[in-house]
Amino acid sequence: MDTLVKLNNQTAGRDKIARLVQYLSRVLWHRLRHSNKDQVNAFKNLEFQLSTFRKLLRFGKCFDVLYSTLPLFDHPDATVRHSLILSKIALSLFLIGDHLLWLGRADVCTINTQKWSRISNKYWLYSITMNLVRDFYEISCIIKSQKQSIIPSSGIQNFNDLYKILIRTVMVLQSNRTVMIDTVKNGCDFFIPLTALGHVNMSPGTVGWLGVISSIAGLLVLIEPKVKLSPA
């Protein structure tokens, strides 16, 4: 209960909790789509309301994200520096589209929701892609630093050696929770805008589960800040 109260006291915590319930609602209405129409409509409405609520919570955040790029220009690692700066610029553009969508939903102004939803999803996809580039770079650095403990001194002689290398690689990565949690989160999120843009064909239920998993990963970082990949 203390953890829930702590999360609810943070704007980011409320956003992650709402996101978890939002995507869980999508899973539920998709599972019930052939049985109870009233429940389906109720869960669809809940998903829509939580999506709108989260857009309000994030209103104005595009400026914070853009400002947070400034310290990154001094980061010594070029790959981390470039991937994170590009990710944050794309994220701020995603948020601008998100803000316009909220203004349209609130009837503050007339917005072409289809057009701006597509633009917003495009920039979200760019941002996640850059995050994954950084994640895979971090993974490659970890494997490179642990190369001697992963690859047998005798080299690769047979299939059994390849299996041992795979197991050792997994064990090494498991010990680096920060990178693995971030990779799982971004890996799941990657397919959400990809589906919304029509590049892949996933069911609402599958997208919902991906959203649930990435939301849990995001909550873990808030609950235990030491597992947050830094800089972020």
C-alpha positions in Angstrom: 0.0 0.0 0.0 2.9 2.4 0.8 4.3 1.8 -2.7 1.0 2.6 -4.3 0.6 5.8 -2.3 4.2 6.8 -3.2 3.5 6.2 -6.9 0.2 8.1 -6.7 2.0 11.1 -5.2 4.1 11.4 -8.4 2.7 12.6 -11.7 4.8 10.0 -13.5 3.4 7.4 -11.1 -0.2 8.3 -11.8 0.6 8.2 -15.5 2.1 4.7 -15.3 -0.8 3.4 -13.2 -3.3 4.9 -15.6 -1.3 3.5 -18.6 -1.4 0.0 -17.0 -5.2 0.1 -16.5 -5.6 1.6 -20.0 -3.9 -1.2 -21.8 -5.5 -3.8 -19.4 -8.9 -2.4 -20.5 -7.9 -3.0 -24.1 -7.1 -6.6 -23.3 -10.4 -7.1 -21.5 -12.7 -5.6 -24.2 -10.9 -7.6 -26.9 -11.4 -10.8 -24.9 -15.1 -10.0 -24.3 -15.8 -8.8 -27.9 -17.9 -11.9 -28.8 -19.8 -12.2 -25.5 -21.0 -9.0 -23.7 -21.5 -5.9 -25.7 -22.2 -3.7 -22.7 -19.0 -4.7 -21.0 -17.0 -4.2 -24.2 -18.4 -0.7 -24.5 -17.6 0.0 -20.8 -14.0 -1.1 -21.1 -13.6 0.8 -24.4 -14.9 3.9 -22.7 -12.6 3.4 -19.8 -9.6 3.0 -22.1 -10.5 6.2 -23.9 -11.0 8.2 -20.7 -7.7 7.0 -19.3 -6.0 7.9 -22.6 -7.5 11.4 -22.4 -6.5 11.7 -18.7 -2.9 10.8 -19.5 -2.8 13.3 -22.3 -3.8 16.0 -19.7 -1.1 14.8 -17.3 1.5 15.1 -20.0 0.4 18.6 -21.2 3.4 20.9 -21.5 5.9 18.1 -21.0 7.3 18.6 -24.5 9.3 21.6 -23.2 10.7 19.5 -20.3 11.8 16.8 -22.6 13.4 19.2 -25.0 15.2 21.0 -22.2 16.5 17.7 -20.8 18.6 17.2 -24.0 21.0 20.0 -23.0 23.1 18.0 -20.5 23.4 15.2 -23.0 25.5 17.3 -25.4 28.4 16.8 -22.9 28.1 13.0 -22.7 31.4 11.4 -23.6 30.0 8.4 -25.4 28.9 9.5 -29.0 26.5 6.6 -29.5 24.6 7.3 -26.2 24.8 11.0 -26.8 23.3 11.0 -30.4 20.7 8.3 -29.8 19.3 9.9 -26.6 19.3 13.4 -28.1 17.4 12.2 -31.2 15.1 10.2 -29.0 14.2 13.1 -26.9 13.7 15.5 -29.9 11.3 12.9 -31.4 9.6 12.4 -28.1 9.0 16.2 -27.7 7.5 16.2 -31.2 5.3 13.3 -30.3 4.1 15.2 -27.2 3.3 18.2 -29.3 1.0 16.1 -31.4 -0.4 14.5 -28.2 -1.2 18.0 -26.8 -3.1 18.9 -30.0 -5.1 15.7 -29.8 -6.0 16.5 -26.2 -7.1 20.1 -27.2 -9.3 18.5 -29.9 -10.8 16.0 -27.4 -11.5 18.9 -25.0 -13.2 20.8 -27.8 -10.8 23.7 -27.3 -10.2 23.7 -31.0 -11.0 21.7 -34.1 -8.3 19.1 -34.8 -7.9 16.6 -37.6 -7.5 13.7 -35.1 -6.6 11.1 -37.7 -3.8 13.2 -39.2 -2.3 14.3 -35.8 -2.7 10.8 -34.3 -0.6 9.4 -37.3 2.0 12.2 -36.9 2.2 11.6 -33.2 2.6 7.9 -33.6 5.4 8.4 -36.2 7.5 10.5 -33.8 6.8 8.1 -30.9 8.1 5.3 -33.1 11.2 7.3 -34.0 11.8 7.9 -30.3 11.5 4.3 -29.3 13.7 3.2 -32.2 16.5 5.5 -31.0 16.0 4.1 -27.4 16.4 0.6 -28.8 19.6 1.6 -30.7 21.0 2.8 -27.3 19.8 -0.4 -25.6 21.4 -2.7 -28.1 24.6 -0.6 -27.9 24.7 -1.0 -24.1 24.1 -4.8 -24.5 27.0 -5.0 -27.0 29.2 -3.2 -24.6 28.3 -5.6 -21.7 28.9 -8.6 -23.9 32.2 -7.2 -25.1 33.4 -6.5 -21.6 32.5 -10.0 -20.5 33.8 -11.7 -23.6 36.4 -13.8 -21.8 33.8 -15.3 -19.4 31.3 -16.0 -22.2 33.4 -17.6 -24.9 35.4 -20.8 -23.9 39.2 -20.4 -24.0 39.3 -23.3 -26.5 37.0 -21.5 -28.9 33.8 -22.8 -30.5 34.3 -26.4 -31.4 30.7 -27.7 -31.6 27.0 -27.0 -31.1 27.4 -27.6 -27.3 29.9 -24.7 -27.2 27.4 -22.4 -28.9 24.7 -23.5 -26.4 27.1 -22.7 -23.5 27.8 -19.3 -25.0 24.1 -18.5 -25.3 23.5 -19.5 -21.6 26.4 -17.5 -20.4 25.3 -14.5 -22.4 21.8 -14.7 -20.9 23.3 -15.0 -17.4 25.5 -11.9 -18.0 22.6 -9.9 -19.3 20.3 -11.0 -16.4 22.8 -9.5 -14.0 22.5 -6.1 -15.7 18.8 -5.4 -14.8 18.9 -1.7 -15.8 19.6 -2.6 -19.5 17.3 -5.6 -19.6 14.3 -3.7 -18.1 14.8 -0.8 -20.5 15.1 -3.2 -23.5 11.9 -5.1 -22.5 10.0 -1.8 -22.1 11.2 -0.3 -25.4 10.8 -3.6 -27.2 7.2 -3.9 -26.2 6.4 -0.3 -26.9 8.0 -0.5 -30.3 5.1 -2.6 -31.7 2.3 -0.2 -30.4 2.9 2.7 -32.8 4.0 0.2 -35.5 0.5 -1.3 -35.3 -1.3 2.0 -35.1 0.5 3.1 -38.3 -0.5 -0.1 -40.0 3.1 -1.4 -40.6 2.2 -4.6 -38.7 -1.1 -6.3 -38.0 -1.5 -7.1 -34.3 -4.8 -7.7 -32.6 -5.9 -5.1 -29.9 -5.5 -7.9 -27.3 -1.8 -8.4 -28.3 -1.2 -4.7 -28.3 -2.9 -4.5 -24.9 -0.6 -7.1 -23.4 2.5 -5.4 -24.8 1.3 -2.2 -23.2 0.7 -4.0 -19.9 4.3 -5.4 -19.9 5.9 -2.1 -20.8 3.8 -0.3 -18.2 4.9 -2.8 -15.5 8.6 -2.3 -16.6 8.0 1.5 -16.3 6.5 1.1 -12.8 9.5 -1.0 -11.7 11.8 1.8 -12.5 9.7 4.3 -10.5 9.4 1.9 -7.5 13.2 1.0 -7.6 15.0 4.0 -9.2 18.4 2.2 -9.1 17.3 -0.1 -11.9 16.7 3.0 -14.2 19.2 3.1 -17.1 21.2 6.3 -16.8 21.4 8.7 -18.5 17.8 8.4 -19.6 
